[in-house]
Amino acid sequence: MSSERHDGRRDAGPLAHRVPDLGALELLLAVARLGSLGRAARELGITQPAASSRIRAMERQLGVGLVQRSPTGSRLTEAGTLVTDWARRVIEAAEGFAAGAEALRTRRDSRLRVAASMTIAEYLLPGWLIALRDRRPELAVSLVAGNSAAVASHVLDGQADLGYVEGLDVPSGLDGTVVARDRLVLVVAPGHPWARRRTPLGAQEITAAPLVLREQGSGTRQVLDTAFAPHGGIAPPLLELASTTALKAAAVSGAGPTVLSELAVTDELAARRLVEVPVEMAGLERELRAVWPAGQRPAGPSRDLLALSLRRP
């Protein structure tokens, strides 16, 4: 239904209702070039009745006759010749649009920017990326590792196509899905008094002892702060370090107890460089998530990496 516009002209409704679709315009151009509706239909892979119906629908939509049919072929009317000139420009513009969109897809599909929290970057992503390389050998992948807050910022700012975070929930502004589950463990050097502990440590014993911890903003620290908040919170850290490797090195050297992902200390526990201390705390489990901008489901290489990370062993 038309309506009066602010400039005094009448609005004839959405453009899609007033302009023939690209298929109809391509058919008209083929008729003009070949001089036959039948040959135009065969070139475009449609039946002649379907082609005739499409031409008639376009004529009704525009309100003018476009093609005159005769036993010897089809020729354009005067209006048809004019519309064909316009159609040619529309088709050229559409081809430019399609080429541009293809270039964007090619650019997207040639690279992948990933941001991941330290634990995921070090212990899970390498296997996923090797599998992705087998599927897309031409793909250029860049990886930025940081704490979960930094990862969320990279994804929100468009600096990463896909992110992986630790913690208790999906960061604001992002959508996500759980790709793995993890448990935090309290570990010490073999010479630490807790290494000989046989009964689980209680929350009050843990909160009374300064620990070697990850920095604020990391998923590990978020889980710890939340788990110990009902017990008065953890003591001021003995050290705050920004990587899992640094935490392990400090604990192995005897600097003090630390809390790490069990994924990160498998080798150290097996070699007795570190000892897991039993605790009676709940709330030290966490979910590891893939994240992306809210409302934008991963596509191309991001979709492939997400699918690989969702596979269960």
Stockholm file with secondary structure:
# STOCKHOLM 1.0

chainA/1-313         MSSERHDGRRDAGPLAHRVPDLGALELLLAVARLGSLGRAARELGITQPAASSRIRAMERQLGVGLVQRSPTGSRLTEAGTLVTDWARRVIEAAEGFAAGAEALRTRRDSRLRVAASMTIAEYLLPGWLIALRDRRPELAVSLVAGNSAAVASHVLDGQADLGYVEGLDVPSGLDGTVVARDRLVLVVAPGHPWARRRTPLGAQEITAAPLVLREQGSGTRQVLDTAFAPHGGIAPPLLELASTTALKAAAVSGAGPTVLSELAVTDELAARRLVEVPVEMAGLERELRAVWPAGQRPAGPSRDLLALSLRRP
#=GR chainA/1-313 SS CCEECTTSCEECCCHHHHSCCHHHHHHHHHHHHHSCHHHHHHHHTCCHHHHHHHHHHHHHHHTSCCEEEETTEEEECHHHHHHHHHHHHHHHHHHHHHHHHHHHHHHHHHEEEEEEEHHHHHHTHHHHHHHHHHHCTTCEEEEEEECHHHHHHHHHTTSCSEEEECSSSCCTTEEEEEEEEEEEEEEECTTSGGGGCCSCBCHHHHHTSCCEEECTTSHHHHHHHHHHGGGTCCCCCSEEESSHHHHHHHHHTTSCCEEEETTTSHHHHHTTSSEEECBCCSCCEEEEEEEEETTCCCCTHHHHHHHHHHCCC
#=GC SS_cons         CCEECTTSCEECCCHHHHSCCHHHHHHHHHHHHHSCHHHHHHHHTCCHHHHHHHHHHHHHHHTSCCEEEETTEEEECHHHHHHHHHHHHHHHHHHHHHHHHHHHHHHHHHEEEEEEEHHHHHHTHHHHHHHHHHHCTTCEEEEEEECHHHHHHHHHTTSCSEEEECSSSCCTTEEEEEEEEEEEEEEECTTSGGGGCCSCBCHHHHHTSCCEEECTTSHHHHHHHHHHGGGTCCCCCSEEESSHHHHHHHHHTTSCCEEEETTTSHHHHHTTSSEEECBCCSCCEEEEEEEEETTCCCCTHHHHHHHHHHCCC
//
